[in-house]
Amino acid sequence: MPTPELELHLDDFEAMDDQTGQSFLHAVEINQDQLLPLAEHHSPCGANSFYVLHDGSATWGIPGEPQIVALHLQRDLKEQTFKFDLERLPLPSMAQSWLIHRGCPADAIGLNPELGPAPADEATLALERRLMGDGDHHACGYSYTRDDPNDMVTVVALRTLDERASSPFRVVVEEVDTDAWTHTLREGGFATVQEALQWCQDRLAGTASPLPPVRPAAASARPAALPKAPAPRPPGRSR
């Protein structure tokens, strides 16, 4: 199967203003040949396009930076102009969620199964479906993507926005089996940001214990301290 190229469908369209044009040039056009469309959807009228992209150039950038790009193009069909929103995210399911919450139909932005490792099991599929649907229920504070074939892994630390949550901090970890070309996705729950970030660092060092389970939401009112808990911040990075 030939590798698909990113088609922006912007012939005869101009950026809505100079600032948008410059931002789009640096964020998308300069690097367009490195952006692989994992999923895309175009509204029937042509006003909106939604993309989940893999940025192949990220592997040469800052170690650990997200390699997935969510792109929403909005076209003014009368004025023949466009604007865009873009977000870099660590996991495809998080990019799908970002697009869905900007108007993309959930059943129209499925990933191309030919362009990435297949889900290894039902637990992975279930968690991916959940992240697609409720990704806006969490704030992403830290992620690290490692594309070393000997240990291809992405760790993501999240803070849940559910004030009743007994596990206010979550870690999602994706591991790729490069021999079988499959991936697993798992989630753990933590009481503090420090515990969540420490687990991420331990996993990257190869010394992590099993992920602790996510505890169910508390039925009573939330603890007073939880609303003030900060989103996780990255510790120092090393190659």
Buried (B, 14 or more C-beta within 10 A) or exposed (E): EEEEEBEBEBEEBEBBEEEBBEBBEEBBEEBEEBBBBBBBBBBEEEEBBBBBBBBBEBBEEEEBBBBBBBBBBBBEEEEEBBBBEBBBBBBBBBBBBBBBBBEBEBEBBEBBEEBBBBBBEEEBEEBBEBBBBBBEBBEBBBBBBBBEEEEBBBBBBBBBBBEBBBBBBBBBBBBBEBEEEBBBBBBBBBBEBEBBBBBBBEBBEEEBEEBBEBEEBBEEEBEEEBEEBEBBEBEEEEE
